[in-house]
Structures are given as structure tokens and as C-alpha cells.
Amino acid sequence: MIPEKLIILLFAVLGNATWADADVVEVRNAGPVDLAPFVCTDITRSTMIGRACYNEAERSAVIEIRSTYRQFCDMPKATFDALLDAPSMGQFYLKQIRGRPSDRSYTCPHPS
């Protein structure tokens, strides 16, 4: 059995942790991405999107889609905000983000 003082100590230490504390995620086709410069929102109302993060300075988004993180570059803040406000975040993602023509996509350049 775990001593009561140890449990209290664990809650005190872990209770102060935030997503920004050493939060590095594995992004499809990009590798590890540090989310420290991003503002992240945990999503509970979508079956498709679990988390959405945006870096306004870089105009970059990292979105967890069906348990896989994907990165999107040169995405306007208005588009990211519209995703968060959409009645169906999944439908918005499929039509307005993933479904964009290739010449206007939010594809990030990846190192070779």
C-alpha cells in the first residue's frame, strides 16, 4: 500500500504540471515538435479531434486527429479559430483544412 504522505506529495507535484511543461509530441511526417510556443486546447466535443494547438507568431497549428498529431503551416488565426468554433470540427477539418487544393494547402515543408 502507498503511504498517504507519498500520495499527497504526488498530487502536489503533478497538480502543478501543465501541458506546456516538457510537452513534446510526435507529429506525422515531421518528428518531435515542442508545444511550448503553442497555445493548446483540449477538445472534448469532437470524436475526430482531440487537441488543437496554435502558434500565432509562426502561423502554425498542430492538431491531434484520431490520435495522430499533424502539423499545418501558414494557417491564418481566423481559420484556426473557425475550426474551434465550428458546429462540427471534423467536417470543418475535412473540408476547410485537409480538403484545400494542393496549391493552397497548409502543408509544411519537411526537412529531407
Secondary structure, DSSP 8 states (H G I E B T S, - for coil): ---HHHHHHHHHHHHT--TTTT-EEEETTTEEEE-TTSEEEE--S-SSEEEEEEETTTTEEEEEETTEEEEE-S--HHHHHHHHH-SSHHHHIIIIIITS-GGG--------
